[in-house]
Amino acid sequence: MKSKSVSTAVLSAAMIFGFTQCSQQAANTPQKEQAPVAVSGLKIAYIDVDSLLANYAFYQDLAEEMTRKEENYRLALTEEATKLQKEYADHQKKLANGVYSSAERAQSEENRLAKKQQALQEKSDKYSQELLAESNANSQKISETIDSFVKEYNKTQGYNLIISKASLLFADNTLNITAEVLEGLNAAYNQTSK
């Protein structure tokens, strides 16, 4: 679920960033007296990206895969951390009971446990980096898949402009092509996943 919200956030943030960049550029550009731009004859549509992603099978499969990996990493780290805690507790008991034959032996054991703890932290960092890299790669795959499909879809539909709903303040619902695009994306994905 976390990777699903991360991917949605990444895609939404990219689209919102583009919108705000355009708004900032427009605000910083000296305004000239301009006549209203006629848009009659333009064929415009929009896609609700959040709704699209929530129902896109490829996105859901990637999100489930990421959740499984994250859970497996978490379980592996928890298991190792529990073993290390037990070793550390045993070491503390031995120290308290004077079991070690010398101070050097006790220090050697303490150093070994510190190295294990450092290795565990490094493994945790490595897992986090792997998950982040895979999440970014998945976001890129999703974005490329949607972009590619929309371009192909538009060859037969002839829209002049297809935009994200995230950038809109208002749009007539008749311009919403999310369901058509979703149906096409899922059909294409189901064909390739067989």
C-alpha positions in Angstrom: 0.0 0.0 0.0 2.9 2.3 0.8 4.4 1.9 -2.7 1.0 2.5 -4.2 0.8 5.8 -2.5 4.4 6.6 -3.3 3.9 5.9 -7.0 0.7 7.9 -7.0 2.4 10.7 -5.2 5.3 10.7 -7.7 3.1 10.8 -10.7 0.8 13.4 -9.2 3.7 15.5 -8.0 5.2 15.5 -11.5 2.0 16.6 -13.0 1.3 19.3 -10.3 4.9 20.5 -10.6 4.4 21.0 -14.3 1.3 22.9 -13.7 2.9 25.1 -11.0 5.9 25.8 -13.3 3.6 27.0 -16.0 1.7 29.1 -13.5 4.9 30.6 -12.1 6.2 31.3 -15.6 2.9 33.0 -16.5 3.1 35.1 -13.3 6.6 36.2 -14.0 6.0 37.0 -17.7 5.1 40.6 -18.3 1.5 40.8 -19.3 0.6 42.3 -22.6 -2.9 43.2 -23.6 -4.1 40.0 -25.2 -7.2 39.1 -27.0 -9.0 35.9 -25.8 -7.7 32.9 -27.6 -10.4 31.1 -29.6 -10.4 27.4 -28.9 -13.3 26.4 -31.0 -12.6 23.4 -33.0 -10.1 22.0 -30.5 -10.8 18.5 -29.2 -9.8 18.3 -25.6 -10.0 15.6 -23.0 -8.7 14.8 -19.5 -7.6 11.8 -17.5 -8.1 11.4 -13.8 -4.7 9.9 -13.0 -5.6 8.9 -9.4 -8.6 7.0 -10.6 -6.7 5.5 -13.4 -3.9 4.2 -11.2 -6.4 2.9 -8.6 -7.9 0.6 -11.2 -4.9 -0.2 -13.5 -4.0 -3.9 -13.2 -0.3 -3.3 -14.1 0.0 -0.6 -11.4 -1.7 -2.9 -8.9 0.5 -5.8 -9.7 3.7 -3.7 -9.3 2.4 -2.3 -6.0 1.6 -5.8 -4.7 5.1 -7.0 -5.7 6.7 -4.0 -4.0 4.6 -4.7 -0.8 5.8 -8.3 -0.8 9.4 -7.3 -1.2 9.1 -4.7 1.5 7.5 -7.2 3.8 10.2 -9.8 3.1 12.9 -7.3 3.8 11.2 -6.2 7.0 10.8 -9.8 8.2 14.5 -10.6 7.4 15.7 -7.5 9.3 13.4 -8.2 12.2 14.7 -11.8 12.5 18.3 -10.7 12.4 17.6 -7.8 14.9 15.9 -10.3 17.3 18.9 -12.7 17.2 21.3 -9.8 17.8 19.3 -8.5 20.8 19.4 -12.0 22.3 23.2 -12.2 21.7 23.6 -8.8 23.3 21.4 -9.8 26.3 23.5 -13.0 26.7 26.7 -10.9 26.6 25.3 -8.6 29.3 24.5 -11.6 31.5 28.0 -13.0 31.1 29.5 -9.6 31.9 27.4 -9.3 35.1 28.3 -12.9 36.2 32.0 -12.5 35.4 32.0 -15.4 32.9 34.6 -13.9 30.6 38.2 -15.0 31.4 39.6 -11.6 30.7 38.6 -8.0 30.0 40.1 -8.4 26.5 37.8 -11.4 25.8 34.7 -9.3 27.0 35.9 -6.4 24.8 36.4 -8.7 21.8 32.8 -10.0 22.2 31.5 -6.4 22.5 33.4 -5.5 19.3 31.9 -8.5 17.5 28.4 -7.5 18.5 29.0 -3.9 17.4 30.2 -5.1 14.0 27.0 -7.3 13.7 24.9 -4.3 14.6 26.7 -2.1 12.0 26.3 -4.8 9.3 22.5 -5.0 10.1 22.2 -1.2 9.8 24.0 -1.4 6.4 21.7 -4.2 5.2 18.7 -2.1 6.3 20.1 0.9 4.3 20.8 -1.3 1.3 17.2 -2.7 1.4 15.8 0.8 1.6 17.9 2.0 -1.4 16.9 -1.1 -3.4 13.2 -0.5 -2.7 13.5 3.2 -3.5 15.3 2.5 -6.8 12.7 -0.2 -7.7 9.8 2.2 -6.8 11.3 4.9 -9.0 11.8 2.4 -11.9 8.2 1.2 -11.5 6.9 4.8 -11.6 8.9 5.3 -14.8 7.5 2.1 -16.3 3.9 3.1 -15.4 4.4 6.6 -16.8 5.9 5.3 -20.0 3.2 2.7 -20.4 0.4 5.3 -19.9 2.1 7.9 -22.2 2.7 5.3 -24.9 -0.9 4.1 -24.7 -2.4 7.6 -24.8 -0.3 8.4 -27.9 -1.5 5.3 -29.6 -5.1 5.8 -28.4 -5.1 9.4 -29.7 -4.2 8.3 -33.2 -7.8 7.1 -33.6 -9.4 9.7 -31.4 -7.8 12.8 -32.7 -7.6 14.9 -29.6 -5.6 18.2 -29.8 -5.0 18.1 -26.0 -5.2 15.4 -23.3 -4.4 16.6 -19.8 -4.4 15.4 -16.2 -7.4 16.3 -14.0 -4.9 17.2 -11.3 -4.1 20.3 -13.3 -7.7 21.4 -13.7 -9.8 23.7 -11.7 -12.9 22.8 -13.6 -13.8 20.6 -16.5 -17.0 19.2 -17.9 -17.2 15.5 -17.1 -18.0 14.8 -20.8 -14.3 15.5 -21.5 -13.2 12.7 -19.0 -11.7 9.8 -21.0 -10.3 8.0 -17.9 -12.6 4.9 -18.3 -11.8 4.4 -22.0 -8.0 4.7 -21.3 -8.2 2.4 -18.3 -10.1 -0.2 -20.3 -7.5 0.0 -23.1 -4.6 -0.1 -20.7 -6.0 -3.1 -18.8 -6.8 -5.0 -22.0 -3.2 -4.4 -23.3 -1.7 -5.5 -20.0 -3.9 -8.6 -19.8 -2.7 -9.5 -23.3 1.0 -9.2 -22.4 0.7 -10.9 -19.0 -0.8 -14.1 -20.4 
